[in-house]
């Protein structure tokens, strides 16, 4: 869930009504990070091709003494531009382990103050990227299905394209984003816990 809206519409031939609006039901806000030190790191990463940015960021984290908040926001910026994170899951596993997210801690406590929430995923049932918006998950399921009518292979394995849902707690969530109402789940919850089938939109 990381293409721009224009890229999504251009890449998906089955969406006559456009990409669903983000609802941002929990009023998630991502602060701007734009000081000189952050900009220098950002330029160092984003001069590379999209597929290489995650590994470049990880190398910077491991070899340079950068601020935690810079590391977190660089991770979010790279994540939003990566089109196929499953091609580099080992790198993303480490990047999310390095992510602390202290800046959003109080907000997550507020979101989950009334208990677990339901998140959805359109596409393969395993993955970091989920959303609180079922319409957005449905769009991705239809898009992925139309782009791969003969099936889809990820990490050398065939995967099923559907809309999936999970009930998650605060401890299951790495970060919540305003764009696409996205929720990034921890590795264990994203890949190793059961997802319930909502509907099959690709038959």
SULQUI-V151775 format. One record per residue. N is the residue number from 1. RES is the residue in one small letter. SS is DSSP state (A for helix, B for strand, O for the rest). Layout:
n: (N	N)
res: (RES	RES)
ss: (SS	SS)
This chain:
n: (1	2	3	4	5	6	7	8	9	10	11	12	13	14	15	16	17	18	19	20	21	22	23	24	25	26	27	28	29	30	31	32	33	34	35	36	37	38	39	40	41	42	43	44	45	46	47	48	49	50	51	52	53	54	55	56	57	58	59	60	61	62	63	64	65	66	67	68	69	70	71	72	73	74	75	76	77	78	79	80	81	82	83	84	85	86	87	88	89	90	91	92	93	94	95	96	97	98	99	100	101	102	103	104	105	106	107	108	109	110	111	112	113	114	115	116	117	118	119	120	121	122	123	124	125	126	127	128	129	130	131	132	133	134	135	136	137	138	139	140	141	142	143	144	145	146	147	148	149	150	151	152	153	154	155	156	157	158	159	160	161	162	163	164	165	166	167	168	169	170	171	172	173	174	175	176	177	178	179	180	181	182	183	184	185	186	187	188	189	190	191	192	193	194	195	196	197	198	199	200	201	202	203)
res: (x	x	x	x	x	x	x	x	x	x	x	x	x	x	x	x	x	x	x	x	x	x	x	x	x	x	x	x	x	x	x	x	x	x	x	x	x	x	x	x	x	x	x	x	x	x	x	x	x	x	x	x	x	x	x	x	x	x	x	x	x	x	x	x	x	x	x	x	x	x	x	x	x	x	x	x	x	x	x	x	x	x	x	x	x	x	x	x	x	x	x	x	x	x	x	x	x	x	x	x	x	x	x	x	x	x	x	x	x	x	x	x	x	x	x	x	x	x	x	x	x	x	x	x	x	x	x	x	x	x	x	x	x	x	x	x	x	x	x	x	x	x	x	x	x	x	x	x	x	x	x	x	x	x	x	x	x	x	x	x	x	x	x	x	x	x	x	x	x	x	x	x	x	x	x	x	x	x	x	x	x	x	x	x	x	x	x	x	x	x	x	x	x	x	x	x	x	x	x	x	x	x	x)
ss: (O	O	O	O	A	A	A	A	A	A	A	O	O	O	O	O	O	O	O	O	O	O	O	O	O	O	O	O	O	O	O	O	O	O	O	A	A	A	A	A	A	A	A	A	A	A	O	O	O	A	A	A	A	A	A	A	A	A	A	A	A	A	A	O	O	O	O	A	A	A	A	A	A	A	A	A	A	A	A	A	A	O	O	O	A	A	A	A	A	A	A	A	A	A	A	A	A	A	O	O	O	A	A	A	A	A	A	A	A	A	A	O	O	O	O	O	B	B	B	B	B	B	B	O	O	O	O	O	B	B	B	O	O	A	A	A	A	A	A	A	A	A	A	A	A	A	A	O	O	O	O	B	B	B	O	O	B	B	B	O	O	B	B	B	B	B	B	B	O	A	A	A	B	B	B	B	O	O	A	A	A	B	B	B	B	O	A	A	A	A	A	A	O	O	O	B	B	B	B	O	O	O	O)
